[in-house]
Amino acid sequence: MSWDVSVMRFRGVYQKLGDIPNDEECVFIGTRNAVQQAISAYFPGVDWTNPGGGKFDSPFGSIEFQFRNDDPCTGFTMHMRASEEIVAPVVAMCLENQWQAFDMTTNLFLEKSVDPTCGLVQWQRYRNSLTTGT
């Protein structure tokens, strides 16, 4: 179980899922190598030995980066098991690269959200309710 965020780029910039026009399409975010380098700039030490993605481990949690089968890439998904400290570098990475990070919990884009940690907090509560039974 993880907090899942999908990263992509559109022709326009959107606040939430409902703002995306029906005819919108994802555009390339870069070659797989370039995207991996951009990710590694914010999450140094990612293990890229898996051809389908990478794994980042740190004291504040982990991220699994899962790529689609395209190169150049149209996006990737992050499966996060982490504390709130993980959110700021995700947002900064997306802003620098003109990517949008879609929070699958809140249906909002992290870099446009008033509280980008909201989905993570909701996921943590849900996870904790499963493990504690409350």
N, C-alpha and C positions, 0 to 999 in steps of 0.2 A: 504494500500500500504506500502511495506517495502523493505528494502535492504535485500536480502536473501543469506545466506551462508550455505552450507551443509558441515557437518563435518564427516569425515570417516578416515579409515586407510586401506592402501593397502599393498600388499606384498613388493612392491617397493615404492620409493619416487619419485614424479613427479612434474615437473615445471608447466605444463599446461595440459588441457584436452586431447589435441592431442597426448601427450606423453604416454598415458595409452594404453598398448597392449589390443587387443580384448579379450584375454583369462584371463585378470586380474579380480580379485574378491575382494570385500571388506572383510576384516577380522574383527573379534570382537574387539571392543574398550574397552570392560569391561561390567560388570553387570550394570544394570540400576542404582542401588544404588551407585556403584563406580563412574560411569560417573557423576551422580548428585553431588557427593562429590567433584570431580575434577572441575566441573563447579563452584560450590559454593566457592571453594578456590579463584577463580578469580573474582567472582561476588557474594559477600556475600549478604545474604538476599533474595535470589531467593525464590519465593513462589512456592513450589512444591505440593500444594494441588490438582492440576489438574492431574489426572492419565496419561494424554497424554503428559505432559511436565510441564514447569515452566515459570514464568514471573519474570523478573528483571526490577526494576525501579530505576533510579538514576537521579541526576541533569543533566547529559549529555545525557539522553535518556533511551530507554527501549529495552529489548530483550525478545522475546518469544522463548523458547526452545521447539521444537516439536520432539518427539521421534517416531520412527517406532514401530511396534507391535512385537518387538523381545527382548528377554532377555536371554543371554547376547546380548548387542546392537552391531549393525554394523554401527551405525551412528545416527546423529540427524541433524535437521535444525534449524538455528537461523534466526528469522524474526526481523530485527533491524530497529528501528526508533530512530536514535541517531546522535550525532555529531562525529567528527573524533576521539575524545578521547576514543571511544569504541574499536577502532581497535587494539591498542597496547595490551590490556589484552587478546583479542581474539587470537592474534598471539602468545603471551607468553603461553597461556593455551595449544594451539595446539602443540607448540614446546616441552613443558614439557611432554606432554602425547603421543608424537609421532603420533599425528593426523594431517590430512590435511584438511584445510578449503577452500572449493571450492566456489569462488565468482561467483554467477550465472549471474552477470552483465558483468564481464570481461572474464569469462571462464579461470581464472587463480587461482592458489592456493595462498592464502594470505601470508602464511609464506615463499613462494618462490618468491614473487613479489618484484620488485624494489620499487614500491609504493603501499603498501597494502591498502591505503585509496582511490585509484583511483576509484574503483567500487562504494564506498560510495558517493564520490563526484559526479560521474555521476548520481547516483540515486537521490541525493539531487537536482541537476539541473533539472532533469526530473520532480520530485515532485513539485518543485517551479514553473516550467513552467505550470503545470496543475492548480496550485492554483492562479497564477498571470495572466495567459493567455498570457505569453510572451515566 
